Amino acid sequence: MLSRYRLAEAAALLGDPARAGMVTALWDGTARAAGDLARVAGVTPATASAHLAKLVAGGILRVEPRGRHRYYRLAGPDVAQALESLAGLLPPAPAGAREPDAPLRRARFCYDHLAGRLGTAISDALVARRLLVLDDGAYSLAHGGRAWFRRFGIAVDSLALARRPLLRACIDWTERREHVGGALGAALAMHLLERDWLRRQRGSRVVLVTTAGRSGLQRALGLRWESI
């Protein structure tokens, strides 16, 4: 659908509950088969294929053929950022409305970086320890931040040379405030996974904190998982 106002086209793509459900299922950055997305949306495979074709044509998703199967994922980090920001604009859910599950609110992936109470707690701790600066809704590296991230095992200098913004303040749609995104936010999340401080819950955006992660986060940032 072509419109004089292009924003209406994006709104129309996401305005269908089935398409919104499919897109939401892909927020963790993984690729999922059309059949899986049909089950998530509660529609037939034929209907799902029609919805997915519209989302690909509209630049929301991209398709990856794998043998006889077709897998879908978000078209890129900018799409994920826009969707999370859009969700953050929504007013608080009215009484009786379905809220996000508690594990999803507590710790999850926002595409490729951490969100929920864990994501905001880590972001707050980085600011409190003067490793990052949050000013007027934007993050930047503090004076000692670059050296700290290098010691922690994150090649922040290489990240700063990439095309993707190093730091981005992403409005958390469940916590209603900022958490750290951008290349550094993604690298931090991946590093915590590689250390086995965090684990992805299979088939979900939910993040699990391991025993090693609980002690590691307390040592590194003074966070107590029990209080998050």
C-alpha positions in Angstrom: 0.0 0.0 0.0 1.4 3.3 -1.1 0.6 6.4 0.9 1.3 10.1 0.7 2.6 9.7 4.2 5.1 6.8 4.3 4.8 6.4 8.1 1.3 5.0 7.4 2.8 2.2 5.4 5.0 1.1 8.3 2.0 1.4 10.7 -0.1 -0.8 8.4 2.6 -3.5 8.3 2.6 -3.7 12.1 -1.1 -3.0 12.6 -2.1 -6.6 12.0 -2.0 -8.7 15.2 -0.6 -11.7 13.4 2.2 -9.7 11.8 2.9 -8.0 15.1 3.2 -11.4 16.8 5.7 -12.6 14.2 7.8 -9.6 14.5 7.8 -9.7 18.2 8.9 -13.3 18.1 12.0 -12.3 16.2 13.2 -9.5 18.5 16.0 -11.6 19.9 17.8 -11.5 16.6 17.3 -15.2 15.8 16.0 -16.6 12.5 12.9 -18.7 12.6 11.1 -20.9 10.1 7.8 -19.8 8.5 6.1 -22.7 10.2 7.3 -21.6 13.7 6.1 -18.1 13.0 2.7 -19.4 11.8 2.2 -21.2 15.2 3.3 -18.1 17.1 0.8 -15.9 15.2 -2.0 -18.6 15.4 -2.6 -18.6 11.7 -2.4 -21.2 8.9 0.9 -21.6 7.0 -0.6 -20.0 3.8 -1.8 -17.0 5.8 1.6 -16.7 7.5 3.4 -16.8 4.1 1.3 -13.9 2.9 2.0 -11.9 6.0 5.8 -12.7 5.8 5.9 -11.6 2.2 4.5 -8.2 3.2 7.0 -7.8 6.0 9.9 -8.7 3.7 8.7 -6.3 1.0 8.3 -3.6 3.6 11.8 -3.9 4.9 10.9 -5.2 8.3 12.1 -8.7 7.8 14.6 -10.5 5.6 14.4 -14.1 4.4 17.2 -16.6 4.4 16.7 -19.7 2.2 18.3 -22.8 3.9 17.8 -25.9 1.7 14.1 -26.5 1.3 13.2 -24.2 4.1 13.0 -20.4 4.4 14.0 -18.6 7.6 13.1 -15.1 8.6 14.8 -12.6 10.9 14.6 -8.8 11.5 16.1 -6.9 8.6 18.7 -5.3 10.9 19.6 -3.6 14.2 17.9 -0.4 13.1 14.6 -2.2 12.7 14.9 -3.8 16.2 15.8 -0.4 17.7 12.8 1.2 16.0 10.4 -1.5 17.3 11.7 -1.4 20.8 11.4 2.4 20.8 7.9 2.2 19.4 6.9 -0.1 22.2 8.4 2.3 24.7 6.0 5.0 23.5 3.0 3.0 24.5 1.2 4.1 27.7 1.3 1.7 30.7 -1.0 -1.2 30.2 -4.5 -0.7 31.7 -5.6 -2.8 34.7 -6.5 -6.3 33.6 -4.5 -6.1 30.4 -2.0 -8.9 29.6 1.4 -7.9 30.9 4.8 -9.4 29.7 5.7 -12.5 31.6 7.8 -11.9 34.7 11.0 -13.6 33.3 10.7 -11.5 30.1 10.5 -8.3 32.3 13.4 -9.4 34.5 16.0 -10.2 31.8 15.7 -10.5 28.1 17.4 -9.6 24.8 16.4 -6.5 22.9 17.6 -7.8 19.6 21.3 -8.2 20.4 21.7 -6.3 23.7 20.3 -6.7 27.2 17.0 -5.3 28.3 14.5 -5.7 31.2 15.5 -5.1 34.8 18.9 -6.8 34.2 19.7 -4.6 31.2 18.7 -1.4 33.0 20.6 -2.5 36.2 23.8 -3.1 34.3 23.4 0.2 32.5 22.8 2.0 35.8 25.8 0.3 37.3 28.1 1.4 34.4 27.0 5.0 34.9 27.2 4.8 38.7 30.8 3.6 38.4 31.6 6.4 36.0 32.4 4.0 33.1 29.6 5.5 31.0 27.9 8.9 31.1 24.2 9.3 30.5 23.4 12.9 29.6 20.1 14.1 28.1 19.1 10.6 27.1 22.4 9.7 25.4 25.3 7.5 26.5 29.0 8.2 26.0 32.2 6.6 27.3 33.5 8.2 30.5 37.2 9.0 31.0 38.0 5.6 32.5 35.4 3.6 30.6 37.5 2.6 27.6 40.3 1.1 29.8 37.8 -0.8 32.0 36.0 -2.4 29.0 39.4 -3.4 27.5 40.4 -5.1 30.9 37.0 -6.8 30.9 37.7 -8.3 27.6 35.8 -6.1 25.1 37.8 -4.6 22.2 36.1 -1.2 22.5 38.7 0.5 20.2 37.7 -1.8 17.3 34.0 -1.3 18.0 34.5 2.5 17.8 35.8 2.1 14.2 32.8 0.2 13.0 29.9 1.8 11.1 27.4 1.0 13.8 27.2 3.6 16.6 29.3 2.6 19.6 26.6 3.5 22.1 22.9 4.0 21.9 20.3 4.7 24.5 17.4 2.3 23.9 14.2 3.0 25.8 13.2 -0.1 27.6 9.5 -0.8 26.9 8.9 -2.6 30.2 11.1 -0.5 32.5 10.2 2.8 30.8 13.8 4.1 30.8 17.2 3.8 29.1 19.4 0.8 28.7 22.7 0.5 26.8 22.4 -0.5 23.1 24.7 0.1 20.1 27.8 -1.9 19.3 29.1 -1.8 22.8 25.8 -3.0 24.3 25.8 -5.9 21.9 29.4 -6.7 22.5 28.8 -6.7 26.3 25.9 -9.0 26.0 27.9 -11.4 23.8 30.8 -11.3 26.2 28.6 -12.2 29.1 27.2 -15.2 27.1 30.8 -16.3 26.2 31.8 -16.2 29.9 28.7 -18.3 30.7 27.5 -15.6 33.0 24.3 -15.5 31.0 22.4 -18.1 28.9 19.6 -17.8 26.4 16.4 -19.6 27.3 15.7 -21.9 24.3 13.1 -20.5 22.0 12.7 -17.2 23.9 14.2 -13.8 24.4 14.5 -14.6 28.1 18.0 -14.5 29.6 19.0 -16.7 32.5 21.8 -15.7 34.9 24.1 -18.6 35.9 25.7 -19.1 39.2 29.0 -17.9 37.8 27.1 -14.9 36.5 25.6 -14.0 39.8 29.0 -13.8 41.5 30.7 -12.3 38.4 28.2 -9.4 38.1 28.5 -8.7 41.8 32.3 -8.6 41.6 32.4 -6.5 38.4 29.5 -4.1 38.9 28.3 -4.6 42.4 25.0 -6.1 41.2 23.0 -8.6 43.3 20.8 -10.8 41.1 18.4 -11.4 44.0 17.6 -7.6 44.1 17.0 -7.2 40.4 
